[in-house]
Amino acid sequence: ADARFVLSGGREDVITLALPDIGKLQDGQSEYNLYLAFWLKHGTGLTMIDIFGNRLVCRNSTRRAFSRGFAFGIRHTGNADERFKLAGKTYQRLNDHMAQVRETMAKLESTTCNVPSTIDALLGIDADSSTKLKNRRDSLVSRASDSRNSVGPNLMTVYNAVTNMVTFPDSEKARTDSSWNGALASFEDAAFDKLLEMAS
């Protein structure tokens, strides 16, 4: 497991798994952060499953991520035959889900952009922007320059920078604040939606 923590006094488990091999577009060149998450609710037999661009680290980030409506659930009930059928259905649903993820990421990959200008648009940077916001812009531009996207500057480059910031914040305070109020997870959600709007 990439990360694991408990919620509700141990009545719920959240596990995230890094998917480095799946987090590639079909050209085999560009990569992005991708995590498979399981939210186990003990006593109900229910496990929620979804795929995200950043690690889940707390109750806020978990609830926010799973509230986006893409997750699907499985229940471990019934006899062995029913469980085998459920496993097959779950595998097919996961494949379908991954196909949707790849299609979405391909839209970002195919849309070239000026990275600094796109980041400015994401953050709403203008002459009156705060120093804190400008520092975030500078951090994103720096992270984008280190992106593993090898086919040129595009919206995937920017998304890589965003997910890198969410997963590895600039400071311990940023990490603590994000765990407490889900601020970075919320930023990642908003950035992803804006980038999709920009995609051709």
C-alpha positions in Angstrom: 0.0 0.0 0.0 1.2 3.5 -0.8 -0.7 4.9 2.3 -3.2 3.6 4.8 -5.1 5.2 7.7 -8.3 4.7 9.7 -11.4 6.8 10.2 -14.4 6.7 12.6 -12.4 5.3 15.5 -11.2 2.3 13.5 -14.6 1.4 11.9 -13.3 2.5 8.4 -10.0 1.9 6.6 -8.7 3.9 3.7 -6.0 2.4 1.5 -4.3 3.9 -1.5 -2.1 2.1 -4.0 0.2 3.9 -6.4 -0.3 2.7 -10.0 3.0 3.8 -11.8 2.6 1.4 -14.8 -1.1 2.3 -15.4 -0.4 6.0 -15.1 0.9 6.2 -18.6 -0.9 7.2 -21.8 -0.8 4.7 -24.6 2.2 6.3 -26.3 4.2 5.0 -23.4 6.0 8.3 -23.0 3.9 10.6 -20.8 3.2 9.7 -17.2 1.0 11.1 -14.5 0.3 10.4 -10.8 -2.4 7.9 -10.3 -3.7 6.1 -7.2 -6.2 3.4 -6.7 -8.2 4.0 -3.4 -10.3 1.6 -1.3 -12.6 2.9 1.4 -13.6 -0.1 3.6 -16.6 0.3 5.9 -16.4 -2.4 8.5 -19.6 -4.1 9.6 -21.4 -3.2 6.3 -19.5 -5.4 3.9 -19.1 -2.3 1.6 -15.9 -1.2 -0.1 -15.9 1.9 -2.2 -13.3 2.0 -5.0 -12.1 4.9 -7.2 -9.0 6.2 -9.0 -7.5 9.6 -8.2 -4.7 11.9 -9.2 -3.5 12.4 -5.6 -3.1 10.4 -2.4 -5.9 10.5 0.2 -4.5 11.6 3.5 -7.4 12.4 5.8 -11.2 12.3 6.3 -11.6 15.6 4.4 -9.6 14.5 1.3 -11.4 11.1 1.3 -14.9 12.5 1.5 -14.2 15.2 -1.0 -12.6 12.7 -3.5 -15.3 10.1 -3.2 -18.1 12.7 -3.5 -17.2 13.5 -7.1 -19.5 10.7 -8.3 -17.0 8.4 -10.1 -16.6 5.8 -7.4 -18.3 2.4 -7.4 -18.9 0.0 -4.5 -18.9 -3.7 -3.9 -20.4 -5.7 -1.1 -18.9 -8.9 0.2 -22.1 -10.8 0.8 -23.6 -14.1 -0.4 -22.1 -17.4 -1.3 -18.9 -18.2 -3.1 -20.5 -18.4 -6.6 -22.0 -14.9 -6.1 -18.6 -13.6 -5.0 -16.9 -15.0 -8.1 -19.6 -13.2 -10.2 -19.1 -10.0 -8.3 -15.3 -10.2 -8.8 -15.8 -10.5 -12.5 -18.2 -7.6 -12.6 -15.8 -5.5 -10.5 -12.9 -6.3 -12.8 -15.0 -5.2 -15.8 -16.1 -2.0 -14.1 -12.5 -1.2 -13.2 -11.5 -1.7 -16.8 -14.3 0.5 -18.0 -13.3 3.1 -15.4 -9.7 3.0 -16.5 -10.7 3.5 -20.1 -12.6 6.7 -19.1 -9.5 7.9 -17.1 -7.3 7.3 -20.1 -9.7 9.2 -22.4 -9.8 12.1 -20.1 -6.1 12.3 -19.6 -5.6 12.0 -23.4 -7.6 15.3 -23.8 -5.1 17.0 -21.5 -2.2 15.4 -23.4 -3.4 16.6 -26.8 -3.9 20.3 -25.8 -0.7 22.3 -26.0 -0.3 25.4 -23.9 2.0 28.0 -22.6 2.6 26.5 -19.1 3.3 29.7 -17.1 0.2 31.5 -18.7 -2.0 28.4 -18.0 -0.9 28.3 -14.4 -1.6 32.0 -14.1 -5.1 31.4 -15.5 -5.7 28.5 -13.0 -4.7 30.6 -10.1 -6.3 33.9 -11.3 -3.0 35.7 -11.1 -3.0 39.5 -11.7 -1.1 42.6 -10.6 -2.9 42.6 -7.2 -2.3 39.0 -6.4 -0.9 38.2 -3.0 2.7 37.1 -2.4 1.4 33.7 -1.2 -0.5 33.1 -4.4 2.5 34.2 -6.5 4.7 31.8 -4.6 2.3 29.0 -5.3 2.5 30.0 -9.0 6.3 29.9 -8.9 6.3 26.5 -7.3 3.9 25.1 -9.9 6.0 26.5 -12.8 9.1 24.9 -11.2 7.4 21.6 -10.8 6.1 21.7 -14.4 9.6 22.2 -15.7 10.5 18.9 -14.0 7.5 17.1 -15.4 8.0 13.7 -17.0 5.8 14.6 -19.9 8.1 14.2 -22.8 5.9 15.3 -25.8 6.0 19.0 -25.1 4.3 21.5 -23.0 0.5 20.8 -22.7 -2.2 20.7 -20.1 -0.9 17.3 -18.8 2.3 19.1 -17.9 0.3 21.5 -15.8 -1.8 18.7 -14.2 1.3 16.8 -13.3 2.6 19.9 -11.5 -0.7 20.3 -9.6 -0.9 16.7 -8.5 2.8 16.8 -7.5 2.1 19.8 -5.3 -0.9 18.1 -3.7 1.0 14.9 -3.0 4.3 16.7 -1.9 3.4 20.1 -0.5 6.1 22.8 -0.3 6.2 22.8 3.5 5.2 20.9 6.6 2.6 23.6 7.4 1.0 23.2 4.0 0.8 19.4 4.5 -0.7 19.9 8.0 -3.2 22.5 6.7 -4.2 20.3 3.8 -4.8 17.3 6.1 -6.9 19.4 8.4 -9.1 21.2 5.9 -8.6 19.4 2.6 -7.4 22.7 0.9 -4.9 21.1 -1.5 -7.4 18.3 -2.4 -10.0 21.0 -3.2 -7.4 22.9 -5.3 -6.6 19.8 -7.3 -10.3 19.2 -8.0 -10.9 22.7 -9.1 -7.7 22.7 -11.3 -8.6 19.5 -12.9 -12.1 20.8 -13.9 -10.6 24.0 -15.3 -8.0 22.1 -17.3 -10.7 19.9 -18.8 -12.6 23.1 -19.8 -9.4 24.3 -21.6 -8.8 21.0 -23.3 -9.6 20.8 -27.0 
